Amino acid sequence: MVPLEAEPRSTRATLPPPEWTTPQGRARTTQAPPPLERRKGVRAEEAWMRARVEEARAAGETAATRQACATLARWLASRDRDLDEAVDLAVEALRGGDDIELRRELAAWLESLGEFARAAGALRPIAAMPEVESAEAAYVLVRTGVLKARGGAAAGAAAAFEAALPIAPDDPLPAELLGALAEWEPDAVERTAAAEAY
């Protein structure tokens, strides 16, 4: 066995460690990077509104859910997209409390989707609200009748027109529409009622 002293030494030497020195008279300090600036600009509106809806639902807050659902529904409808979702959100908002304007908007969205019966159903309760004036109630009933007729529900249309007659006796439109309805669907309106309407 060869003694250790007899083994040849490596001719390769390693580099010495770096000299960590600082300039004379200065203490070495470590500085944290500056804080990042908060991003400025347009907020991701849709994501923010959806988060408010989910947050309100999770908290079980009826008023907050109603407000958040109505806001998101109007935002979606204003961009002519996801009207089905806007309708569902508006219906959820109305379950938390009535809102005349939201009902009008919901009816318009449903009408644009071709759901005339549902549009009439959304609009009709406005006529019975105590804060609604008689002229507006009559208009709502006439509009409900037109939507019912467009949906093929002649009997429902006749009922709406007949309900509008005593509310606005000076308005000829409900009577004229009732008479025209008798021509289109004789079974929906009695002949005598149609004649009196004209």
C-alpha positions as a Markdown table, in Angstrom:
| # | Residue | x | y | z |
|---|---|---|---|---|
| 1 | Met | 0.0 | 0.0 | 0.0 |
| 2 | Val | 1.3 | 3.4 | -1.1 |
| 3 | Pro | 1.6 | 5.9 | 1.8 |
| 4 | Leu | -0.5 | 9.1 | 1.5 |
| 5 | Glu | 2.6 | 11.2 | 1.2 |
| 6 | Ala | 3.6 | 9.4 | -1.9 |
| 7 | Glu | 0.3 | 10.2 | -3.8 |
| 8 | Pro | 0.8 | 12.9 | -6.4 |
| 9 | Arg | -0.9 | 16.2 | -5.6 |
| 10 | Ser | -3.3 | 17.8 | -8.1 |
| 11 | Thr | -1.7 | 20.6 | -10.0 |
| 12 | Arg | -5.1 | 22.3 | -10.4 |
| 13 | Ala | -5.9 | 24.9 | -7.7 |
| 14 | Thr | -9.4 | 26.2 | -6.8 |
| 15 | Leu | -10.2 | 29.9 | -6.9 |
| 16 | Pro | -10.1 | 31.7 | -3.6 |
| 17 | Pro | -13.5 | 33.0 | -2.3 |
| 18 | Pro | -14.5 | 36.5 | -3.4 |
| 19 | Glu | -13.5 | 39.4 | -1.2 |
| 20 | Trp | -16.7 | 40.8 | 0.3 |
| 21 | Thr | -15.6 | 44.2 | 1.1 |
| 22 | Thr | -17.5 | 47.5 | 1.3 |
| 23 | Pro | -16.1 | 51.0 | 0.6 |
| 24 | Gln | -14.3 | 52.5 | 3.5 |
| 25 | Gly | -16.5 | 54.2 | 6.0 |
| 26 | Arg | -19.8 | 52.7 | 4.8 |
| 27 | Ala | -21.8 | 50.0 | 6.4 |
| 28 | Arg | -23.3 | 47.4 | 4.2 |
| 29 | Thr | -27.1 | 47.6 | 4.1 |
| 30 | Thr | -29.8 | 45.5 | 2.5 |
| 31 | Gln | -32.8 | 47.4 | 1.0 |
| 32 | Ala | -36.2 | 45.9 | 0.3 |
| 33 | Pro | -37.5 | 46.6 | -3.2 |
| 34 | Pro | -40.0 | 49.5 | -3.4 |
| 35 | Pro | -43.7 | 48.5 | -3.1 |
| 36 | Leu | -45.5 | 47.8 | -6.4 |
| 37 | Glu | -47.9 | 50.5 | -7.5 |
| 38 | Arg | -51.6 | 49.7 | -7.4 |
| 39 | Arg | -52.9 | 49.0 | -10.9 |
| 40 | Lys | -54.9 | 51.9 | -12.3 |
| 41 | Gly | -57.4 | 52.0 | -15.1 |
| 42 | Val | -60.7 | 50.4 | -16.0 |
| 43 | Arg | -61.9 | 47.8 | -13.5 |
| 44 | Ala | -63.0 | 44.4 | -14.8 |
| 45 | Glu | -66.6 | 45.4 | -14.5 |
| 46 | Glu | -68.3 | 42.1 | -15.3 |
| 47 | Ala | -66.0 | 40.1 | -13.0 |
| 48 | Trp | -66.5 | 42.6 | -10.2 |
| 49 | Met | -70.3 | 42.6 | -10.5 |
| 50 | Arg | -70.4 | 38.8 | -10.6 |
| 51 | Ala | -68.3 | 38.7 | -7.5 |
| 52 | Arg | -70.8 | 41.0 | -5.7 |
| 53 | Val | -73.7 | 38.7 | -6.7 |
| 54 | Glu | -71.9 | 35.7 | -5.4 |
| 55 | Glu | -70.8 | 37.5 | -2.2 |
| 56 | Ala | -74.4 | 38.7 | -1.5 |
| 57 | Arg | -75.8 | 35.2 | -2.2 |
| 58 | Ala | -73.3 | 33.5 | 0.1 |
| 59 | Ala | -74.1 | 36.0 | 2.9 |
| 60 | Gly | -77.8 | 35.5 | 2.5 |
| 61 | Glu | -78.4 | 39.2 | 2.3 |
| 62 | Thr | -81.7 | 39.8 | 0.4 |
| 63 | Ala | -81.3 | 43.5 | -0.2 |
| 64 | Ala | -77.7 | 43.2 | -1.3 |
| 65 | Thr | -78.5 | 40.2 | -3.6 |
| 66 | Arg | -81.4 | 42.1 | -5.1 |
| 67 | Gln | -79.2 | 45.1 | -5.8 |
| 68 | Ala | -76.3 | 43.1 | -7.2 |
| 69 | Cys | -78.5 | 41.0 | -9.4 |
| 70 | Ala | -80.4 | 44.0 | -10.8 |
| 71 | Thr | -77.1 | 45.8 | -11.5 |
| 72 | Leu | -75.5 | 42.8 | -13.4 |
| 73 | Ala | -78.8 | 42.1 | -15.3 |
| 74 | Arg | -78.9 | 45.7 | -16.5 |
| 75 | Trp | -75.2 | 45.7 | -17.4 |
| 76 | Leu | -75.6 | 42.5 | -19.5 |
| 77 | Ala | -78.7 | 43.7 | -21.2 |
| 78 | Ser | -77.2 | 47.1 | -22.1 |
| 79 | Arg | -74.6 | 45.2 | -24.1 |
| 80 | Asp | -77.2 | 43.0 | -25.9 |
| 81 | Arg | -75.6 | 39.8 | -24.6 |
| 82 | Asp | -76.5 | 37.0 | -22.3 |
| 83 | Leu | -80.2 | 38.1 | -22.2 |
| 84 | Asp | -81.2 | 34.8 | -20.8 |
| 85 | Glu | -78.9 | 35.3 | -17.8 |
| 86 | Ala | -80.1 | 38.9 | -17.5 |
| 87 | Val | -83.7 | 37.6 | -17.3 |
| 88 | Asp | -82.8 | 35.1 | -14.6 |
| 89 | Leu | -81.0 | 37.7 | -12.6 |
| 90 | Ala | -83.9 | 40.2 | -12.9 |
| 91 | Val | -86.3 | 37.5 | -11.7 |
| 92 | Glu | -84.1 | 36.7 | -8.7 |
| 93 | Ala | -83.9 | 40.5 | -7.9 |
| 94 | Leu | -87.7 | 40.8 | -8.1 |
| 95 | Arg | -88.1 | 38.0 | -5.7 |
| 96 | Gly | -86.3 | 40.1 | -3.1 |
| 97 | Gly | -88.7 | 43.1 | -3.6 |
| 98 | Asp | -90.7 | 44.7 | -6.4 |
| 99 | Asp | -89.3 | 47.4 | -8.7 |
| 100 | Ile | -91.4 | 49.0 | -11.4 |
| 101 | Glu | -88.6 | 49.9 | -13.7 |
| 102 | Leu | -86.9 | 46.5 | -13.4 |
| 103 | Arg | -90.3 | 44.9 | -14.3 |
| 104 | Arg | -90.5 | 47.1 | -17.4 |
| 105 | Glu | -87.0 | 46.2 | -18.4 |
| 106 | Leu | -87.6 | 42.5 | -17.8 |
| 107 | Ala | -90.7 | 42.6 | -20.0 |
| 108 | Ala | -88.7 | 44.3 | -22.8 |
| 109 | Trp | -85.9 | 41.6 | -22.5 |
| 110 | Leu | -88.4 | 38.8 | -22.6 |
| 111 | Glu | -90.2 | 40.3 | -25.5 |
| 112 | Ser | -87.0 | 40.6 | -27.5 |
| 113 | Leu | -86.4 | 36.9 | -26.7 |
| 114 | Gly | -89.8 | 36.1 | -28.2 |
| 115 | Glu | -91.3 | 35.0 | -24.8 |
| 116 | Phe | -94.4 | 37.1 | -25.0 |
| 117 | Ala | -96.5 | 35.3 | -22.4 |
| 118 | Arg | -93.7 | 35.7 | -19.8 |
| 119 | Ala | -93.2 | 39.4 | -20.8 |
| 120 | Ala | -96.9 | 40.0 | -20.2 |
| 121 | Gly | -96.7 | 38.2 | -16.9 |
| 122 | Ala | -93.8 | 40.4 | -15.8 |
| 123 | Leu | -95.6 | 43.6 | -16.8 |
| 124 | Arg | -99.1 | 42.9 | -15.5 |
| 125 | Pro | -98.5 | 43.3 | -11.8 |
| 126 | Ile | -97.5 | 47.0 | -12.4 |
| 127 | Ala | -101.1 | 47.9 | -13.1 |
| 128 | Ala | -102.1 | 46.7 | -9.6 |
| 129 | Met | -99.5 | 48.7 | -7.7 |
| 130 | Pro | -100.9 | 51.5 | -5.5 |
| 131 | Glu | -98.4 | 54.1 | -6.6 |
| 132 | Val | -99.2 | 53.7 | -10.3 |
| 133 | Glu | -101.6 | 56.3 | -11.7 |
| 134 | Ser | -104.7 | 55.2 | -13.6 |
| 135 | Ala | -103.4 | 56.3 | -17.0 |
| 136 | Glu | -100.3 | 54.3 | -16.6 |
| 137 | Ala | -102.2 | 51.3 | -15.3 |
| 138 | Ala | -104.4 | 51.4 | -18.4 |
| 139 | Tyr | -101.3 | 51.6 | -20.6 |
| 140 | Val | -99.7 | 48.7 | -18.8 |
| 141 | Leu | -102.9 | 46.6 | -19.3 |
| 142 | Val | -103.1 | 47.4 | -23.0 |
| 143 | Arg | -99.4 | 46.5 | -23.4 |
| 144 | Thr | -100.1 | 43.3 | -21.5 |
| 145 | Gly | -103.0 | 42.5 | -23.8 |
| 146 | Val | -100.9 | 43.1 | -26.9 |
| 147 | Leu | -98.2 | 40.8 | -25.6 |
| 148 | Lys | -100.8 | 38.1 | -24.7 |
| 149 | Ala | -102.2 | 38.4 | -28.3 |
| 150 | Arg | -98.7 | 38.1 | -29.8 |
| 151 | Gly | -98.2 | 35.0 | -27.7 |
| 152 | Gly | -101.4 | 33.5 | -29.0 |
| 153 | Ala | -103.3 | 33.8 | -25.7 |
| 154 | Ala | -106.5 | 35.5 | -27.0 |
| 155 | Ala | -108.5 | 35.0 | -23.8 |
| 156 | Gly | -105.7 | 36.6 | -21.8 |
| 157 | Ala | -105.5 | 39.5 | -24.2 |
| 158 | Ala | -109.3 | 40.1 | -24.0 |
| 159 | Ala | -109.1 | 40.0 | -20.2 |
| 160 | Ala | -106.4 | 42.7 | -20.2 |
| 161 | Phe | -108.2 | 44.9 | -22.6 |
| 162 | Glu | -111.5 | 44.6 | -20.7 |
| 163 | Ala | -109.6 | 45.5 | -17.4 |
| 164 | Ala | -108.3 | 48.6 | -19.1 |
| 165 | Leu | -111.7 | 49.9 | -20.2 |
| 166 | Pro | -113.1 | 51.2 | -16.9 |
| 167 | Ile | -109.7 | 52.6 | -15.8 |
| 168 | Ala | -109.4 | 54.8 | -18.8 |
| 169 | Pro | -112.9 | 55.3 | -20.3 |
| 170 | Asp | -111.8 | 58.2 | -22.5 |
| 171 | Asp | -109.0 | 56.2 | -24.1 |
| 172 | Pro | -110.3 | 54.6 | -27.3 |
| 173 | Leu | -107.4 | 52.2 | -27.7 |
| 174 | Pro | -108.5 | 49.4 | -25.3 |
| 175 | Ala | -112.0 | 49.2 | -26.9 |
| 176 | Glu | -110.6 | 49.2 | -30.4 |
| 177 | Leu | -108.2 | 46.4 | -29.6 |
| 178 | Leu | -110.9 | 44.4 | -27.9 |
| 179 | Gly | -113.1 | 44.8 | -31.0 |
| 180 | Ala | -110.2 | 43.8 | -33.3 |
| 181 | Leu | -109.5 | 40.8 | -31.2 |
| 182 | Ala | -113.1 | 39.6 | -31.7 |
| 183 | Glu | -112.5 | 39.5 | -35.4 |
| 184 | Trp | -109.2 | 37.6 | -35.0 |
| 185 | Glu | -110.5 | 35.1 | -32.3 |
| 186 | Pro | -114.3 | 35.2 | -32.0 |
| 187 | Asp | -114.3 | 32.7 | -29.2 |
| 188 | Ala | -112.3 | 35.0 | -27.0 |
| 189 | Val | -114.8 | 37.9 | -27.0 |
| 190 | Glu | -118.5 | 37.8 | -27.0 |
| 191 | Arg | -120.2 | 39.4 | -30.0 |
| 192 | Thr | -122.2 | 41.9 | -27.9 |
| 193 | Ala | -119.0 | 43.0 | -26.0 |
| 194 | Ala | -117.2 | 43.4 | -29.3 |
| 195 | Ala | -120.0 | 45.5 | -30.7 |
| 196 | Glu | -120.1 | 47.7 | -27.6 |
| 197 | Ala | -116.4 | 48.1 | -27.8 |
| 198 | Tyr | -116.7 | 49.5 | -31.2 |
